[in-house]
């Protein structure tokens, strides 16, 4: 990971849905690492059921919490599993584009994530990735040595009233607009050190340690791992890197 920004927008507790652009299968690992550091919990990803047929691919997808989803017909088992994730207070990560898209910009959005957000009342946290397709391109099996960048935006909630279809469309439109702005941020800031972002990541790590102390106990294994992950993100976020783009940096959207 080249840098991580906006970690302060990730809720420390309670269920929510992350919506992200989708460039590479490696996106799962990057999002899982960032959200584990912020939350200490695993993340669940709906994925096409057809991708679970090969035993190796099935193992890889299950290892990052993928839920088989038949996109060609209503899949009640998958819908129930996703609802259980949110009912249990966990995190569901969905790619509203529906498939990997590296053609620039965002592909049209599906309604699935926004339907769940409206139905359950949980917030939606937008995220944008840049460069993950250079690590693992479509159809490739071996990751390459490259870097990626990720930025999270502030949570969005569905309108409280109105027809469900209108609330879904409204949330989808607001989420897309937010992700387009985050996309500009993540592309133009690529290669820039972000001291403020690094400080926020370190602050989240300090919160974990303080919480354990307040409870009168030491850090457990998961907390040690979370702090290590967060400090590794902070180091790369603050490190000077070769500049690959020149444009004024906008603040991470609040």
C-alpha positions as CSV (number, residue, x, y, z in Angstrom):
1,X,0.0,0.0,0.0
2,X,1.4,3.4,-1.0
3,X,-0.9,5.4,1.3
4,X,-4.2,5.3,3.2
5,X,-6.4,8.3,3.8
6,X,-9.7,9.0,5.5
7,X,-9.4,6.2,8.1
8,X,-11.2,8.5,10.6
9,X,-14.3,8.1,8.5
10,X,-14.5,4.3,9.3
11,X,-16.9,3.8,12.2
12,X,-15.2,2.2,15.2
13,X,-18.2,0.0,15.9
14,X,-21.6,-1.0,14.5
15,X,-22.5,-2.3,11.1
16,X,-22.0,-0.5,7.8
17,X,-21.5,-1.1,4.1
18,X,-18.3,-0.1,2.3
19,X,-18.8,0.7,-1.4
20,X,-15.6,0.8,-3.5
21,X,-14.5,0.9,-7.1
22,X,-13.2,-2.4,-8.3
23,X,-9.9,-2.6,-10.2
24,X,-8.4,-6.0,-9.1
25,X,-9.0,-9.1,-7.1
26,X,-6.3,-7.6,-4.9
27,X,-8.8,-5.0,-3.8
28,X,-10.2,-7.5,-1.4
29,X,-6.9,-7.8,0.5
30,X,-6.3,-4.1,0.6
31,X,-9.7,-3.3,1.9
32,X,-9.5,-6.2,4.4
33,X,-6.2,-5.0,5.8
34,X,-7.4,-1.4,6.2
35,X,-10.7,-2.3,7.8
36,X,-9.1,-4.9,10.0
37,X,-6.7,-2.2,11.3
38,X,-9.6,0.2,11.9
39,X,-12.1,-2.4,13.3
40,X,-10.3,-5.5,14.3
41,X,-12.9,-7.6,12.5
42,X,-13.1,-9.5,9.2
43,X,-15.0,-8.0,6.3
44,X,-17.5,-9.9,4.1
45,X,-17.6,-9.5,0.3
46,X,-20.4,-10.7,-2.0
47,X,-18.8,-12.3,-5.1
48,X,-20.0,-14.0,-8.2
49,X,-20.9,-17.6,-7.5
50,X,-19.3,-18.7,-10.8
51,X,-15.9,-17.7,-9.4
52,X,-16.2,-20.3,-6.7
53,X,-16.2,-23.3,-9.0
54,X,-12.4,-23.8,-9.2
55,X,-11.2,-25.2,-5.9
56,X,-8.2,-22.8,-5.7
57,X,-10.2,-19.8,-6.5
58,X,-12.9,-20.9,-4.1
59,X,-10.3,-21.2,-1.3
60,X,-8.9,-17.7,-2.1
61,X,-12.3,-16.1,-2.0
62,X,-13.4,-17.8,1.1
63,X,-10.1,-16.7,2.8
64,X,-11.1,-13.1,2.4
65,X,-14.7,-13.5,3.5
66,X,-16.4,-13.7,0.1
67,X,-20.0,-14.7,0.0
68,X,-21.1,-16.6,-3.2
69,X,-23.8,-14.7,-5.0
70,X,-25.7,-15.8,-8.1
71,X,-26.1,-12.6,-10.0
72,X,-28.2,-14.2,-12.7
73,X,-31.2,-14.9,-10.5
74,X,-32.5,-14.0,-7.0
75,X,-30.2,-15.7,-4.5
76,X,-32.0,-15.9,-1.2
77,X,-29.2,-17.8,0.5
78,X,-26.7,-15.0,-0.3
79,X,-29.2,-12.2,0.6
80,X,-29.8,-13.9,4.0
81,X,-26.1,-14.3,4.6
82,X,-25.4,-10.6,3.8
83,X,-28.3,-9.5,6.1
84,X,-26.9,-11.7,8.9
85,X,-23.5,-9.9,8.5
86,X,-25.1,-6.5,9.2
87,X,-27.4,-7.9,11.9
88,X,-24.3,-9.2,13.7
89,X,-22.8,-5.7,13.6
90,X,-20.1,-6.6,11.0
91,X,-18.9,-4.9,7.8
92,X,-20.1,-5.7,4.3
93,X,-18.0,-4.5,1.4
94,X,-19.7,-4.3,-2.0
95,X,-18.6,-3.1,-5.4
96,X,-21.5,-1.2,-7.0
97,X,-20.0,-1.5,-10.5
98,X,-20.6,-5.2,-10.2
99,X,-17.3,-6.3,-11.8
100,X,-13.7,-5.1,-12.3
101,X,-13.5,-1.9,-14.3
102,X,-10.2,-0.3,-15.3
103,X,-11.4,1.9,-18.2
104,X,-11.2,5.1,-16.2
105,X,-14.0,6.7,-14.2
106,X,-16.8,4.6,-12.7
107,X,-19.0,2.1,-14.5
108,X,-22.8,2.3,-14.0
109,X,-23.8,1.3,-10.5
110,X,-26.1,-1.6,-9.5
111,X,-28.6,-1.0,-6.7
112,X,-27.7,-3.9,-4.4
113,X,-25.6,-2.1,-1.8
114,X,-28.0,0.8,-1.7
115,X,-31.0,-1.5,-1.3
116,X,-29.4,-3.1,1.7
117,X,-28.5,0.3,3.2
118,X,-32.1,1.5,2.8
119,X,-33.6,-1.8,4.1
120,X,-31.4,-2.0,7.2
121,X,-30.7,1.6,7.9
122,X,-26.9,1.2,8.1
123,X,-24.6,3.9,6.7
124,X,-22.6,3.6,3.5
125,X,-18.9,4.4,3.6
126,X,-17.5,5.2,0.1
127,X,-13.9,4.3,-0.8
128,X,-11.8,4.7,-3.9
129,X,-8.7,2.7,-4.8
130,X,-5.9,3.5,-7.3
131,X,-3.1,1.3,-8.6
132,X,-4.3,-2.1,-7.4
133,X,-4.6,-3.3,-11.0
134,X,-0.9,-2.8,-11.3
135,X,-0.4,-5.3,-8.4
136,X,-2.7,-7.9,-9.8
137,X,-4.2,-7.5,-13.2
138,X,-7.3,-9.2,-14.5
139,X,-6.5,-12.8,-15.4
140,X,-3.2,-12.8,-13.5
141,X,-2.4,-15.2,-10.7
142,X,0.9,-13.8,-9.3
143,X,1.0,-10.3,-7.8
144,X,3.6,-7.9,-9.1
145,X,5.8,-5.5,-7.1
146,X,3.8,-2.2,-7.3
147,X,1.9,0.1,-5.0
148,X,-1.7,1.2,-4.5
149,X,-3.5,4.0,-2.7
150,X,-6.9,4.0,-0.9
151,X,-9.0,6.8,0.4
152,X,-12.2,6.6,2.5
153,X,-15.0,9.3,2.6
154,X,-17.5,10.2,5.2
155,X,-20.5,7.9,5.8
156,X,-23.7,8.5,3.9
157,X,-27.2,7.6,5.1
158,X,-30.4,7.0,3.2
159,X,-33.2,9.6,3.3
160,X,-35.5,8.7,6.2
161,X,-38.8,9.0,4.3
162,X,-40.2,8.4,0.9
163,X,-40.8,5.5,-1.4
164,X,-38.0,2.8,-1.2
165,X,-37.1,3.1,-4.9
166,X,-36.7,6.9,-4.6
167,X,-34.5,6.5,-1.4
168,X,-32.3,3.9,-3.2
169,X,-31.9,6.2,-6.2
170,X,-31.1,9.2,-4.1
171,X,-28.5,7.3,-2.0
172,X,-27.0,5.8,-5.2
173,X,-26.6,9.2,-6.8
174,X,-25.1,10.9,-3.7
175,X,-22.7,7.9,-3.3
176,X,-21.6,8.1,-6.9
177,X,-20.9,11.8,-6.7
178,X,-18.9,11.4,-3.5
179,X,-16.9,8.5,-5.1
180,X,-16.1,10.6,-8.2
181,X,-14.7,13.3,-6.0
182,X,-12.7,10.8,-4.0
183,X,-11.5,9.4,-7.2
184,X,-10.0,12.7,-8.2
185,X,-8.3,12.9,-4.8
186,X,-6.8,9.4,-4.9
187,X,-5.5,9.9,-8.5
188,X,-4.0,13.4,-8.2
189,X,-2.5,12.8,-4.8
190,X,-0.7,9.6,-5.9
191,X,3.0,9.9,-5.0
192,X,2.5,12.7,-2.3
193,X,3.3,12.1,1.3
194,X,0.3,12.8,3.6
195,X,1.4,13.7,7.1
196,X,-2.1,14.5,8.2
197,X,-3.4,11.2,7.0
198,X,-0.5,9.4,8.8
199,X,-1.3,11.3,12.0
200,X,-4.9,10.2,11.9
201,X,-3.9,6.6,11.4
202,X,-1.5,6.7,14.4
203,X,-4.3,8.3,16.4
204,X,-6.5,5.3,15.7
205,X,-3.7,3.0,16.8
206,X,-3.3,5.0,20.0
207,X,-7.0,4.7,20.7
208,X,-6.8,0.9,20.6
209,X,-4.0,1.0,23.2
210,X,-5.8,3.5,25.4
211,X,-9.0,1.5,25.4
212,X,-7.2,-1.6,26.5
213,X,-5.5,0.3,29.4
214,X,-8.8,1.9,30.5
215,X,-10.3,-1.6,30.7
216,X,-7.4,-2.6,33.0
217,X,-5.7,-5.2,30.8
218,X,-2.9,-5.5,28.3
219,X,-3.2,-5.7,24.6
220,X,-4.4,-9.0,23.2
221,X,-3.0,-10.6,20.0
222,X,-5.7,-9.1,17.7
223,X,-5.0,-5.6,19.2
224,X,-1.3,-6.0,18.7
225,X,-1.8,-7.0,15.1
226,X,-4.2,-4.0,14.5
227,X,-1.7,-1.6,15.9
228,X,1.1,-3.1,13.8
229,X,-1.1,-2.8,10.6
230,X,-2.0,0.8,11.4
231,X,1.6,1.8,12.0
232,X,2.7,0.2,8.8
233,X,0.1,2.2,6.9
234,X,1.1,5.4,8.8
235,X,4.8,4.9,7.8
236,X,4.1,4.5,4.1
237,X,1.6,7.4,4.1
238,X,4.1,9.8,5.5
239,X,7.1,8.6,3.5
240,X,8.3,10.8,0.7
241,X,7.7,9.2,-2.7
242,X,8.5,10.0,-6.3
243,X,5.8,12.4,-7.6
244,X,3.7,10.9,-10.3
245,X,1.2,13.7,-10.7
246,X,1.1,17.5,-10.1
247,X,-2.2,19.0,-8.9
248,X,-3.4,20.8,-5.8
249,X,-4.5,18.5,-3.1
250,X,-8.1,18.8,-1.8
251,X,-8.9,17.7,1.8
252,X,-10.3,14.3,2.3
253,X,-14.1,14.7,2.1
254,X,-15.8,15.0,5.4
